[in-house]
Amino acid sequence: MNGVAIDRPSDGLLTRRLEFVSGTYGDPEGGEFALTANCGGRDLLLRPCLPAPEVRRSGARGFWTPLRLQDWLDVVRGGGLHLEFAWRGRPAGTADLLVSPIAMEVATRFPIASERFDVPRARPAREPTLVFPGLGAVGGTSLNELMRTEAHRRGWGVPVHHEADHAESWARYDLAAHAPMRWVDGHHCWNAGDRLPGRCERITLLREPVRRLASVFNYGSLVHPDSFPFRTFEAFLASGCARRHSQAEALLRLSGMEDPERLSDPDLAAAASDELERSYAFVGITERFEESIFYICRLAGIDSVGVWTAALSAPRQADPGRVPGSLATALAAAVAADEAVYHRAAAVFERRLAEVDFGASLDGYVRAAAAAPELSDVHKTVECLRWRQVLTDAAIAMQTPSKEAA
């Protein structure tokens, strides 16, 4: 048994109230997963996963666990958490995770709800793998974190890192050697289900177009400043490129179309709506997030679910209601196709929801989600800037030869 190495977070620094901690270990015998971890006298539940795409050494195997920091505050010592690993009861290494002051604060002031809610459902004959190619600014990160946490609870396989976004990485894995993948997410995972056995179904979320476009600006200007060099929402609209960030164009690019910007608004809306009807089993609505979650759980065969937590929600900078009249036409043009796609999908959503009865459980879920404390703008900014660093680190790591585990 070779040593254990933590690769997420890459710098060992915890900054968020929920962190997905992952790492690798060497198992030359290729035996059954038997890695355990202890922190402050309590066990962490580790699950096997694919190693990160940038880990290229032979024999490396991955592990992961969701770490809800509020559950571990009482064992923080010297500003950190000390993890002790074992393999079949034999010591296998240690790791120290630093707990930043901001993490301590958000875990204390903005705790994640612990309640669980039943999801009334009819069990399908064969539960599918759900593939979620996220569009951005629709609540996808919150859904991803919720579904990954539920997958971990059940021992399902998920792509923990970003391997499903990279076809060349995804293709090199022996997926049959891992727990069956039941949830796949990413911005570029549209084709990821092609390599998976059994039935795979795509899902997505759509959001009211104007509010989403403002959210795209809020998030992009913080997290992707190099590719999103607009300092104001007005400058974003005046640039003429706002439609490129629409849901309609994104849907078509994810499916493989290289130049959806060439389409007229009516043709773009028609093509995007056709793509949704042809390629997606379910289209949720961000404004009906709790109902969407319950329906997605129903599709996946999940009989109870925890309360979702807002993640990577950027502070509000843009106010579409205050766009000057000179840019009103640009705003309308940027979302023209999305308006048609969204309202058509919302009508289908309402019909789908009318066919099921989630009863009092859904009502309680909606109330619990509404009662969750919202991060302040300062904490949202820190979370987004941290994610910007994580993305940069991951891009660098993909181009850097990996080192052997210590």
C-alpha positions, 0 to 999 in steps of 0.5 A, spaced: 500 500 500 503 506 497 501 513 501 495 517 500 495 524 497 489 529 497 488 532 491 482 536 492 482 542 495 489 542 491 492 546 497 489 543 502 485 549 504 477 549 506 474 555 505 466 553 504 461 550 508 461 544 503 467 541 500 468 535 496 475 532 499 478 527 494 485 524 493 489 518 491 492 512 493 496 506 491 494 499 491 498 495 487 494 489 488 488 492 485 483 489 491 477 491 493 476 498 496 478 498 503 481 505 505 478 508 511 479 515 514 478 518 521 478 525 524 478 527 531 476 520 533 470 520 528 470 516 521 469 519 515 465 515 510 470 514 504 467 512 497 472 510 491 472 514 485 476 515 478 482 519 480 483 526 477 484 526 469 491 530 471 493 524 475 497 519 470 501 514 474 499 507 474 496 504 479 493 510 482 486 509 485 481 515 487 477 516 493 472 522 495 467 524 501 463 530 502 465 534 508 460 539 511 464 543 515 459 544 521 459 537 523 467 538 524 468 544 527 469 541 534 475 537 532 478 543 529 485 543 532 490 549 530 486 551 525 486 545 521 483 538 521 488 532 521 486 526 517 488 519 519 488 514 513 488 506 514 488 500 509 484 494 512 486 497 519 493 498 517 496 506 517 496 508 510 498 516 511 495 522 514 493 529 511 492 536 514 486 540 511 487 547 513 480 551 515 480 558 513 477 563 518 472 564 512 470 557 512 469 557 520 465 563 519 460 561 514 459 554 517 457 557 523 453 563 521 450 559 515 449 552 516 446 547 512 440 544 513 440 537 516 432 535 515 431 530 509 424 529 506 421 523 502 420 524 495 413 520 493 415 516 487 413 510 482 419 506 482 421 505 475 423 498 472 430 500 471 433 507 474 437 511 469 443 514 469 442 522 469 447 526 465 446 533 466 450 538 461 450 544 465 448 551 462 451 556 467 447 561 471 441 556 472 443 553 479 447 548 476 452 548 482 447 547 487 444 541 484 450 538 482 452 538 490 446 536 492 446 530 487 453 528 488 452 528 496 446 524 495 450 519 490 455 519 495 450 517 501 448 511 496 454 509 494 453 511 486 459 512 482 460 519 480 465 523 476 468 527 482 473 531 478 472 534 471 473 528 467 466 527 464 468 534 461 474 531 457 472 526 452 480 524 452 480 523 459 473 519 460 475 515 454 481 512 458 478 510 464 475 503 465 468 505 467 466 497 468 471 497 474 468 502 478 461 503 482 456 504 476 455 511 474 448 514 476 449 521 476 454 525 471 455 533 471 459 538 467 459 543 462 461 539 456 458 532 458 453 531 453 456 525 450 459 522 457 453 517 457 455 514 450 460 510 454 456 508 460 452 501 460 444 501 461 439 507 460 442 514 460 437 520 460 439 527 460 436 533 464 437 540 464 435 547 467 432 553 464 432 560 468 428 566 466 432 569 461 433 576 463 434 574 470 439 569 468 443 574 463 444 578 469 447 572 473 451 570 467 454 577 468 455 577 475 458 570 475 462 571 469 465 578 471 468 575 477 470 568 475 472 568 468 475 575 467 479 574 462 474 571 457 469 576 460 472 583 460 466 587 461 466 591 467 458 593 467 452 590 465 451 595 460 458 594 457 456 587 456 450 589 452 453 594 448 458 589 446 453 585 442 456 578 444 450 577 450 446 572 445 452 568 445 451 567 452 444 565 451 441 558 453 439 557 446 446 557 443 449 554 449 444 548 448 446 547 441 453 548 442 453 542 448 450 538 442 456 539 437 453 545 433 459 549 432 456 556 430 449 557 432 450 564 432 449 564 425 441 562 426 436 567 426 432 568 433 426 564 430 431 559 427 435 559 434 429 558 438 426 552 434 433 548 434 434 549 441 427 547 443 427 541 438 434 539 442 430 539 448 425 535 446 429 530 442 435 529 447 433 531 454 428 527 458 426 532 463 427 540 463 427 543 470 425 550 471 430 554 476 424 559 478 421 552 481 427 549 483 424 545 489 419 542 484 425 540 479 429 537 484 423 532 487 422 530 479 429 529 478 430 525 484 423 521 482 427 520 475 433 517 479 430 513 484 431 517 490 426 516 495 429 522 500 433 528 499 436 533 503 435 541 503 439 544 497 444 549 498 446 555 494 453 555 491 457 559 487 451 565 487 455 571 485 453 578 488 448 582 484 451 587 480 447 588 474 440 590 475 436 589 468 430 593 470 435 599 470 438 598 463 438 605 459 433 606 454 438 606 449 440 599 451 433 596 451 433 593 444 440 590 445 437 586 452 431 584 448 435 581 442 440 578 447 434 574 450 429 573 444 430 566 442 431 564 450 424 567 451 421 563 446 425 556 449 423 558 456 416 559 456 415 553 451 419 549 456 415 552 462 409 550 459 411 542 458 414 543 465 407 545 468 404 539 465 409 534 467 408 536 474 401 536 474 402 528 473 405 527 480 403 529 487 409 530 491 404 532 497 406 535 504 413 533 503 414 538 497 411 543 501 415 542 507 421 542 502 419 549 499 419 552 506 425 549 509 429 551 502 426 558 503 428 558 511 436 557 509 440 563 511 443 566 504 450 568 504 452 575 504 455 579 498 462 578 501 461 571 502 459 570 495 464 574 493 470 570 496 466 563 494 466 565 487 474 568 487 476 561 490 472 558 485 476 562 480 483 559 483 480 552 483 479 552 476 486 555 474 489 550 479 485 545 475 487 547 468 495 548 470 495 541 473 492 538 467 498 540 463 503 538 469 506 531 470 503 528 476 508 526 482 508 520 486 503 520 492 507 521 498 
